[in-house]
Amino acid sequence: MRRALFMYVCLCEGVTDNQIRDAIFEGCCSYRDVRTTLGVASQCGKCACLAKQVVRDTLSEVQSSQAALAYPANFVAA
Ligand code: FES
């Protein structure tokens, strides 16, 4: 689901939190992957902490939604 609001995480590269989330949903699975793909934190580096936090939050969101799919609440063994 795409969020209507966004914030810039990396001003040097013009990268938003939504772009970081999209990169993860499209296959990036670590901060390093996101950094390589989007160039976040590749200039002054001031955005590194926030970028890592967005990556961490998004990865845990993805993991919990995958867990929900693997074990649906209404699953009944026949
Ligand atoms: S704000 Fe991200 S590298 Fe400068």
Boltz pocket constraint, residues with backbone or C-beta under 6 A from the ligand:
constraints:
  - pocket:
      binder: B
      contacts: [[A, 9], [A, 10], [A, 11], [A, 12], [A, 13], [A, 39], [A, 40], [A, 41], [A, 42], [A, 43], [A, 44], [A, 45], [A, 46], [A, 47], [A, 48]]
      max_distance: 6.0
